[in-house]
Amino acid sequence: MKLLKTKTARFSQVIENCGKPQVYTLWQKPSADRHLQAEIKNNRVMTILKSESGTDFGIAGFKESKEARHLIFPKSLKRFAEKRIIGIDWALVRD
């Protein structure tokens, strides 16, 4: 079995490059949420998921999941598209 090497980036690096994010709460279906759709199109959405060990990690882009939380950044996350974002520090997220 060949192990795929996952590229990672630290959450603090993302904030340095893309600014402080805000938590985005879904109040309606994502497809009906025009603001969210615009942010997805501009590559500003990060989906935060739980790993099997229970730690948070992020992926650039929108992934629909009941357990997911979403952050919206002031700048595009395009450069982090293929990376797993680790070291999520909720203290760095704007309220």
Secondary structure, DSSP 8 states (H G I E B T S, - for coil): -------EEEHHHHHHHH---EEE---S-GGG-HHHHHHHHTT-EEEEEE-TTS-EEEEES----TT-EEEE-SS--GGGTT-EEE---GGGSB-
